């Protein structure tokens, strides 16, 4: 029965979501009346499912928060405070006897994609409808022990036979782990063991990969210790290798992610609004493609992220350095990523000037000796655009933009990035570190320009409608390689319970 639920177009999950939404409008409205702050808290939130954590939640390393206490990784939510306060919707923190409770979560995402000259291949024009369905269960035995499990399905309406397993997937065991934690004085200590999502660090390097239907997940151990002024964590993971059928995903022991992450509040007393986050990642990928060669990549990436706000100015900067080996060659690469915004007015449309500067080293891929091409690891699929026209390697890109909020629930942004390559002897790289064929043999540095227009509307606390348009205008290097310009657009909606 479970397998049949996830076959075809995932109608079973959609039906469940519609039933949940119809039966819980009153509870949803109650929880919308306010939200707990994202600062550290000793108790779970009473107006939003924010978990107890002495460190500010926005920097706790639990992954992106989507608003009103809901997280992209649903295991991070804690609905027990709302249940105690009488504000929890149905199926959230349901009493199971004693201190035990059970929370059910679900998500459905529908999206329609339109590609023109996809991957800058002339005539590669097509449309594709996508569906994501996720069903999760959080069983809390008490405040110190819980089990979390999640099943996901991804469906591609067109090009189904050639879609990769993170787009076309009958059913995947997305997450299944145990979380043991306790509070010792002011310190929260814990360990998570099993299959889990992970997004602790700068999104230019580590992410959930939210663009595809199925999130990226890992298998192994994560430990953490959080205090009011700082936190530290360590992890040892193996990748999940997805299959396109039902529950045929396995652990890929050859692909490994290990490391140490941390965060410390660097602002004086009066507000935790600036964070310094050092990191060290050790990655092993036995089938990493670099230029025209595929071989084992064993790499250390270490650096720091400084981010926060000062009045109307927000900033987020990351500096990363990479060493290690690709096949029998040394690696020496680096990346610098700066993201900022300035709020021009707090009233009306709240206009904000935005800017990004992305610099990632390149060189050596097609020659001998040291490889200097930066490896973006598991970067956010959205950071340089879901159209995947560019990667963070051998790149200098300056991207000014403007963002506005016409209403409290509507956001619209537009930006135009000017892209060049650092090293003329290395290729121009598309998404997924795929080199554009022939570009390594051409002179010049101008890659082109990337226009992005993004809009979203939150119809309520559960339903979000979004749209995106991207246009890559080919520059001299791309044109000389006989590659065209290209565009990508999508429209869709996500419903979360």
C-alpha positions in Angstrom: 0.0 0.0 0.0 2.8 2.4 0.9 4.6 1.8 -2.4 1.4 2.4 -4.4 0.9 5.7 -2.6 4.2 7.0 -4.0 3.9 5.6 -7.6 2.5 7.7 -10.5 2.0 11.3 -9.6 1.9 11.1 -5.8 -1.8 11.6 -5.6 -1.9 10.0 -2.2 0.3 12.6 -0.6 -1.6 15.4 -2.3 -4.9 14.0 -0.9 -3.4 13.8 2.6 -2.2 17.4 2.4 -5.6 18.7 1.2 -7.3 16.9 4.0 -4.9 18.3 6.6 -5.3 21.8 5.2 -9.1 21.7 5.1 -9.3 20.4 8.7 -6.8 22.8 10.4 -7.5 26.3 9.1 -8.4 27.5 12.6 -5.3 26.1 14.2 -3.1 27.5 11.4 -4.7 31.0 11.9 -4.0 30.7 15.6 -0.3 30.0 15.1 -0.1 32.9 12.6 -0.9 35.4 15.3 2.8 35.7 16.2 6.1 34.0 16.2 8.8 33.5 18.7 12.1 35.3 18.1 15.0 33.3 16.7 17.2 34.1 19.7 18.2 31.3 22.1 15.4 29.9 24.2 15.1 27.4 27.1 11.7 26.2 26.0 10.1 25.3 22.7 8.0 28.1 21.1 4.4 28.6 22.1 3.4 30.5 18.9 5.7 28.8 16.4 7.5 25.4 16.3 10.9 26.9 17.3 13.0 24.3 19.2 14.7 24.9 22.6 18.3 26.0 22.0 20.5 28.3 24.0 22.2 29.6 20.8 20.2 31.9 18.4 18.3 29.6 16.0 19.2 31.6 12.9 22.8 30.5 13.4 22.3 27.2 15.1 23.2 25.1 12.0 19.9 23.4 11.6 19.4 24.6 8.0 17.3 27.3 6.4 14.3 28.7 8.3 11.4 29.4 6.0 9.4 31.7 8.3 7.0 31.3 11.3 9.3 28.7 12.8 9.1 26.2 9.9 12.4 24.8 8.6 13.4 23.4 5.3 14.5 20.3 7.2 11.4 19.5 9.1 13.1 17.5 11.8 14.4 20.9 13.2 10.9 21.9 14.3 9.6 21.3 17.8 5.8 21.5 18.2 5.6 20.4 21.9 5.6 24.0 23.2 2.6 24.9 21.0 0.8 21.7 22.2 1.3 22.7 25.8 0.0 26.2 25.0 -3.0 24.8 23.1 -2.0 26.5 19.8 -0.7 23.4 17.9 -2.6 22.2 14.8 -3.9 18.7 14.6 -1.3 15.9 14.0 1.4 18.1 15.7 2.9 16.9 19.0 0.0 14.4 19.5 0.2 12.9 23.1 1.3 9.2 23.0 1.3 8.5 26.7 3.7 9.8 29.4 6.1 12.3 27.9 5.9 10.8 24.4 4.4 12.7 21.4 4.1 12.2 17.7 4.3 14.9 15.0 3.4 14.4 11.3 4.7 16.7 8.7 4.1 16.8 5.0 5.1 18.8 1.9 3.9 19.0 -1.7 5.6 21.0 -4.4 4.4 21.4 -8.0 6.6 23.2 -10.5 6.6 23.8 -14.2 10.0 24.4 -15.9 10.7 25.9 -19.4 14.2 25.6 -20.9 15.5 27.3 -24.0 18.9 26.1 -25.1 19.3 24.2 -21.9 23.0 23.6 -20.9 23.7 26.1 -23.7 23.1 23.3 -26.3 21.4 24.8 -29.4 17.9 23.4 -29.9 17.8 21.8 -26.4 14.4 23.4 -25.7 11.8 21.6 -23.6 9.2 21.9 -20.8 9.0 19.7 -17.7 6.5 19.4 -14.9 7.8 18.4 -11.5 6.3 17.1 -8.3 7.7 16.6 -4.8 5.9 14.8 -2.1 7.3 14.3 1.4 5.8 12.7 4.5 7.6 12.8 7.9 7.1 11.6 11.4 8.8 12.8 14.6 8.4 10.5 17.6 9.6 12.1 20.8 9.9 9.7 23.7 10.9 12.6 26.0 12.9 15.8 25.8 16.1 13.7 25.6 15.3 11.0 23.0 13.5 11.1 19.7 13.3 9.2 16.4 12.7 11.0 13.0 11.7 9.3 9.7 10.8 10.8 6.3 9.8 9.3 3.0 9.9 11.3 -0.3 8.7 10.9 -3.8 9.7 12.8 -6.9 8.0 12.7 -10.3 8.9 14.2 -13.6 6.1 14.7 -16.1 8.3 14.9 -19.2 11.7 13.4 -20.1 10.9 10.9 -17.4 13.1 8.1 -18.7 16.2 10.3 -18.7 15.6 12.2 -15.5 18.1 11.6 -12.7 17.0 9.8 -9.5 16.8 13.1 -7.6 14.1 14.2 -10.0 12.3 10.9 -10.9 12.0 8.7 -7.8 9.1 6.4 -6.9 9.9 6.4 -3.2 13.0 7.2 -1.2 13.8 6.7 2.5 14.9 10.3 2.8 15.7 10.4 6.5 15.7 7.9 9.4 17.8 8.8 12.5 17.8 8.9 16.3 18.6 12.2 18.2 19.8 12.0 21.8 20.3 15.3 23.6 20.5 16.8 27.1 21.1 20.1 28.7 24.1 20.4 31.1 24.0 23.8 32.8 23.8 26.3 29.9 25.1 23.8 27.4 22.9 21.7 25.0 24.8 18.6 23.9 23.5 15.9 21.5 24.1 13.4 18.8 22.2 12.4 15.7 22.9 9.0 14.1 21.4 7.6 10.9 20.2 9.0 7.6 19.7 12.8 7.8 19.8 16.1 5.9 22.7 18.4 6.6 23.2 22.1 5.8 25.6 23.6 8.4 27.8 26.1 6.7 27.9 28.7 3.8 25.4 27.9 1.1 28.1 28.4 -1.5 29.5 25.1 -0.2 26.9 23.1 1.7 23.2 22.9 1.1 20.1 20.6 0.9 20.0 21.0 -2.9 16.4 22.2 -2.8 16.0 22.6 -6.6 15.6 18.9 -7.4 12.6 17.0 -6.2 14.6 14.9 -3.7 16.8 16.6 -1.1 20.4 15.5 -0.6 20.9 13.3 2.5 23.8 11.7 4.3 24.4 8.6 6.5 26.4 8.7 9.7 26.9 10.6 12.9 26.6 14.3 13.9 27.4 15.6 17.4 26.9 19.1 18.7 27.3 21.4 21.7 25.5 24.7 22.0 26.0 27.5 24.5 24.4 31.0 24.6 27.5 32.7 23.0 28.9 29.9 20.8 28.4 26.5 19.4 30.5 23.7 17.9 29.7 20.6 15.9 31.4 17.6 14.2 30.2 15.0 11.7 31.2 12.0 9.7 28.9 11.1 6.8 28.6 8.9 3.7 26.4 10.0 0.8 23.1 8.5 -0.1 23.0 7.0 -3.6 19.5 7.3 -4.9 17.7 4.8 -7.2 14.8 5.6 -9.4 12.5 2.9 -8.0 10.9 2.3 -4.6 13.2 2.3 -1.6 16.3 1.3 -3.6 18.5 4.1 -2.2 21.7 2.8 -0.6 24.7 4.2 1.3 27.6 5.2 -1.0 30.5 4.5 1.3 33.0 5.9 -1.3 31.6 9.4 -1.1 32.4 11.0 2.3 31.8 14.3 4.1 33.6 14.9 7.4 34.2 18.1 9.3 34.0 20.5 12.1 31.8 23.6 12.2 31.2 26.3 14.7 29.7 29.7 15.4 30.4 32.5 17.8 28.5 35.8 18.5 31.0 38.6 17.9 28.8 41.6 18.6 28.9 43.3 22.0 26.1 43.0 24.5 22.8 44.3 23.1 21.9 42.0 20.3 23.2 38.8 18.8 23.3 40.0 15.2 26.8 39.2 13.9 28.3 35.8 13.7 31.8 34.4 12.9 31.6 30.8 11.7 34.8 28.8 11.1 34.5 25.5 9.2 36.6 22.6 8.0 35.2 20.1 5.5 37.0 16.9 4.3 35.4 15.5 1.2 36.1 12.3 -0.7 34.5 11.7 -4.1 35.7 8.6 -6.1 34.0 9.8 -9.3 34.6 13.6 -9.4 34.8 15.1 -12.9 37.4 17.8 -13.5 37.6 19.0 -17.0 37.8 15.9 -19.3 38.8 13.5 -16.6 36.9 11.6 -13.9 38.9 10.4 -10.9 39.1 10.3 -7.1 39.0 13.8 -5.4 40.2 14.0 -1.8 40.0 17.6 -0.6 40.1 19.7 2.5 38.1 22.9 2.5 38.6 25.3 5.4 37.8 28.9 6.0 35.3 31.2 7.8 32.0 32.9 7.3 31.2 36.3 8.8 27.6 37.4 8.6 25.0 39.6 10.3 23.5 43.1 10.1 24.2 46.6 11.1 21.0 48.8 11.1 19.8 48.7 7.5 22.9 46.9 6.2 23.1 43.1 5.9 26.3 41.3 5.0 27.5 37.7 4.5 31.1 37.0 3.5 32.9 33.6 3.1 36.5 32.9 2.5 37.5 29.3 1.7 40.8 27.6 0.9 41.2 24.1 -0.6 44.1 21.6 -0.5 44.3 17.9 -1.2 44.6 15.7 -4.3 42.7 15.0 -7.5 44.0 11.6 -8.8 47.8 12.0 -8.5 47.8 15.8 -8.6 47.9 18.4 -5.8 45.0 20.8 -5.2 45.5 24.5 -4.3 42.3 26.5 -4.8 40.3 29.3 -3.1 37.0 31.1 -3.2 35.7 34.4 -1.9 31.9 35.1 -1.7 30.3 38.4 -0.6 26.6 39.0 -0.3 25.1 42.2 1.0 21.9 44.3 1.0 20.9 47.8 2.1 17.4 48.7 3.0 16.5 52.1 1.6 13.2 52.6 3.4 11.2 50.7 6.0 7.8 51.9 4.7 5.9 51.3 1.5 7.6 48.6 -0.7 10.7 48.4 1.5 13.2 48.7 -1.4 16.6 47.1 -0.9 19.8 47.4 -2.9 21.5 44.0 -3.2 25.0 43.0 -4.4 27.0 39.8 -4.7 30.7 39.3 -5.5 31.7 35.8 -6.3 35.4 34.9 -7.0 36.6 31.3 -7.4 40.0 30.3 -8.6 40.7 28.3 -11.7 43.6 26.8 -13.7 45.6 23.7 -14.1 42.7 21.4 -15.0 43.8 20.8 -18.6 47.5 20.9 -17.9 50.0 19.4 -15.6 51.0 20.0 -12.0 48.8 21.6 -9.4 45.0 22.0 -9.9 43.8 25.4 -9.0 40.1 25.0 -9.9 37.8 25.6 -7.0 35.4 22.8 -6.2 32.0 24.2 -5.0 31.3 20.9 -3.1 27.6 20.7 -2.4 26.6 24.3 -3.2 23.0 25.5 -3.2 21.4 24.7 -6.6 19.7 28.2 -6.4 22.7 30.3 -5.6 23.8 31.0 -9.2 20.4 30.1 -10.6 18.4 26.9 -11.1 19.1 27.2 -14.8 22.6 25.9 -13.9 24.4 28.1 -16.4 27.4 28.7 -14.1 29.4 27.1 -11.3 31.6 28.6 -8.7 34.9 27.7 -10.4 37.3 29.8 -12.5 34.8 32.7 -12.0 34.7 36.4 -11.2 31.1 37.6 -11.0 29.7 40.9 -9.8 25.9 41.0 -9.4 24.0 44.1 -8.5 20.3 44.0 -7.9 17.1 45.4 -6.4 14.5 43.8 -4.1 11.1 45.0 -3.0 8.2 43.8 -0.9 5.0 45.2 -2.3 3.0 43.6 0.6 3.9 41.8 3.8 3.6 38.5 2.0 5.1 39.3 -1.4 8.7 39.6 -2.4 10.2 40.5 -5.8 13.9 40.8 -6.8 15.9 41.4 -10.0 19.6 41.2 -10.5 22.1 41.1 -13.3 25.4 39.3 -12.9 28.5 40.1 -15.1 30.7 37.0 -15.3 34.3 36.6 -16.3 36.8 33.8 -15.9 40.0 34.2 -13.9 42.2 31.9 -15.9 42.1 31.8 -19.8 43.7 28.3 -19.8 40.8 26.8 -17.9 37.3 26.2 -19.0 34.0 28.0 -18.3 32.0 25.8 -16.0 28.3 25.2 -16.0 26.2 23.9 -13.0 27.5 20.7 -11.4 31.1 21.6 -12.4 30.5 20.6 -16.0 33.0 22.3 -18.3 31.6 23.9 -21.5 33.4 22.0 -24.2 36.2 23.8 -26.0 36.2 26.9 -23.9 39.6 26.0 -22.3 41.2 26.4 -25.7 40.0 29.9 -26.4 41.4 33.3 -25.4 39.5 36.0 -23.5 37.8 36.2 -20.2 34.2 37.5 -20.8 31.7 34.7 -20.0 28.5 36.7 -20.3 25.7 38.2 -18.3 23.0 36.4 -16.1 19.6 38.1 -15.5 17.5 36.7 -12.7 14.0 37.8 -11.7 12.4 36.0 -8.7 9.0 36.5 -7.1 7.1 34.8 -4.3 3.8 35.2 -2.6 2.8 33.6 0.8 -0.9 32.9 0.5 -0.9 31.8 4.1 1.4 30.1 6.6 1.3 26.9 4.5 1.0 27.8 0.8 3.7 29.7 -1.2 3.5 30.5 -4.9 6.8 31.4 -6.6 8.2 32.2 -10.1 11.6 32.6 -11.5 13.1 33.8 -14.8 16.8 33.5 -15.8 18.4 34.7 -19.0 22.1 33.9 -19.8 23.5 36.2 -22.4 26.6 34.6 -24.0 29.9 36.6 -23.9 32.9 36.4 -26.2 34.4 33.2 -24.8 31.0 31.3 -25.0 30.2 32.7 -28.4 33.7 31.7 -29.8 33.0 28.2 -28.6 29.9 28.2 -30.9 27.6 28.1 -27.9 24.3 30.1 -27.8 22.6 32.2 -25.1 19.9 30.4 -23.1 17.0 31.0 -20.7 15.1 29.2 -18.0 11.9 29.9 -16.2 9.6 28.2 -13.8 6.4 28.8 -11.9 5.1 26.7 -9.0 3.7 26.3 -5.5 4.7 24.6 -2.3 2.3 23.5 0.5 3.8 22.6 3.8 2.0 21.2 6.9 
